[in-house]
Amino acid sequence: MKKHIRFTAALLSAAAVLGVFAGCSTKAATTAAGTANTGTSSGVQEIVVGTGHAYSPYCYLDANGNLAGYEYEVLKAVNELLPQYKFTFQTFDFKNVLLALDSGKIAIGAHQFEKNPQREANYLFGKESYTTYVRYIIVRKDNPKNIKTLDDLAGKNVQADNGDNATHLFQEYNKTHTSNPIKLDLLDSPPKDEVVAGIKNGRWNAFSTTKRDLEVYNKQYGDGLRAVGSPILTSDTYFVFKKGNTKLQEAVDGALKKLKTSGKLAAISKKVIGADYTKNE
């Protein structure tokens, strides 16, 4: 379990911390939907949000070790419109956010989650998106393997993250191309400088991300990568809830809709990400 934002972890006793790890905290109550919520003396319901810690500018820890990024800012704005709830935050590696939702440690998953059939079968997605997410194949700038399409990745070495939606796409592709599959190197949220270096030195031939993330990587690590071809995935991102927790999902959706109408969601996107990515790119 990662650090609680708003310094809630500092208020927990050692016994309470152990109780959380054991899944039997005396403070946390579990709803019929199986999501961890905490009651307060004022009647306000505490909602634990699970997010990441290493995906700037969406969810990361700042120089002081505090949670920052787009997910956090959007959910703070959502919480301001929902006085019946108090959001607190725990951070996880990307692949563990949905596992924490499964176990009831958190009530909302927030990590630029896109829909796919497997995820939709297991989780309740919000109906209101809050970011567009258009993915491209990313290669070294000189594109030595002449990669342009998904089919061009067959037989190539491709870096992919465990639990990522692009990984799901690549794995589905391989199921129907068993004679010459994409050679996936699955990692757990590797540092982006490692990924960039791996593309530049030929360890991997490609990976997939958005053009806005590509711009960040080129700015931070040298202008050595480029996007090729048409998008391989065009989707949106949503907050994720445990199946059956429609009350919380509908409340969050209602707040997101108000943020869109007022223009505040677009303003947060411009401030944190650099442009309005709440609509089609």
ABEGO torsion letter per residue (X at the ends): XBBBBGGAAAABBAAAAAAAAAGABAABBBBAAGBBBBBBAAGBBBBBBBBBAABOAABBBBAAGBBBEAAAAAAAAAAAABAABBBBBBBBBAAAAAAAAAAGABABBBBGBBBBAAAAAABBBBABBABBBBBBBBBBAAGAAGBABAAAABGBBBBBBBGBAAAAAAAAAAAABAABBBBBBBBBGBBAAAAAAAAAAGABABBBBBAAAAAAAAAAAEBABBBBEBBABBBBBBBBBBBGBAAAAAAAAAAAAAAAAAGAAAAAAAAAAGBBAABBX
